[in-house]
Amino acid sequence: MHTDNKTVLALVEFDKNDVLGLIELSASVGWDYDEHEIRTVMSSGKIADIKMLWAKLFQVLQ
C-alpha cells in the first residue's frame, strides 16, 4: 500500500496460528512442507516475515 509515496511494510513474527497459511504458501511454490516440519522450524527460534499491507488486504478480498 502506498501512503504519501511510501510503501507500508510490517515485520511480523509467525506463531502457531500461521502454520496452515505457511503450509499453503509452501505448496504454492512447489514445496511439500507439512505441519510437523513447519512446527519444527518454528520451535527452533523466531520466524518473521515482512508483509506489505496491500498483500494482506488482497487476501481478505479473495
C-alpha positions as CSV (number, residue, x, y, z in Angstrom):
1,M,0.0,0.0,0.0
2,H,1.3,3.4,-0.8
3,T,0.7,6.3,1.6
4,D,2.2,9.7,0.7
5,N,4.6,8.0,-1.7
6,K,5.7,5.4,0.9
7,T,5.3,1.7,0.8
8,V,4.0,0.4,4.1
9,L,5.7,-2.7,5.4
10,A,5.1,-4.6,8.6
11,L,7.6,-7.1,10.2
12,V,5.5,-9.8,11.8
13,E,6.5,-12.8,13.8
14,F,4.8,-16.1,12.9
15,D,3.1,-18.1,15.6
16,K,1.0,-21.3,15.8
17,N,-1.9,-19.6,14.1
18,D,0.2,-19.2,10.9
19,V,1.0,-22.9,10.4
20,L,-1.7,-23.7,8.0
21,G,-1.0,-20.5,6.0
22,L,2.7,-21.4,5.8
23,I,1.8,-24.9,4.5
24,E,-0.4,-23.3,1.9
25,L,2.3,-20.8,1.0
26,S,5.0,-23.5,0.7
27,A,2.6,-25.6,-1.5
28,S,2.0,-22.6,-3.8
29,V,5.7,-22.6,-4.7
30,G,6.1,-26.3,-5.1
31,W,7.5,-27.1,-1.6
32,D,6.0,-30.0,0.4
33,Y,6.3,-28.9,4.0
34,D,3.8,-30.5,6.3
35,E,2.6,-29.3,9.7
36,H,5.2,-31.3,11.6
37,E,8.0,-29.7,9.6
38,I,6.7,-26.2,10.0
39,R,6.3,-26.6,13.7
40,T,9.8,-28.0,14.0
41,V,11.2,-24.9,12.2
42,M,9.1,-22.6,14.4
43,S,10.4,-24.3,17.5
44,S,14.0,-23.6,16.6
45,G,13.6,-19.8,17.0
46,K,11.6,-16.8,15.9
47,I,10.3,-16.8,12.3
48,A,9.4,-13.5,10.9
49,D,8.4,-12.1,7.6
50,I,8.0,-8.6,6.0
51,K,4.4,-8.2,4.7
52,M,3.1,-5.4,2.6
53,L,-0.2,-4.3,4.0
54,W,-1.8,-4.3,0.5
55,A,-1.0,-8.0,0.2
56,K,-2.9,-8.6,3.4
57,L,-5.8,-6.6,2.1
58,F,-5.7,-8.6,-1.1
59,Q,-6.0,-11.9,0.9
60,V,-9.1,-10.5,2.7
61,L,-10.8,-9.6,-0.6
62,Q,-10.3,-13.1,-2.1
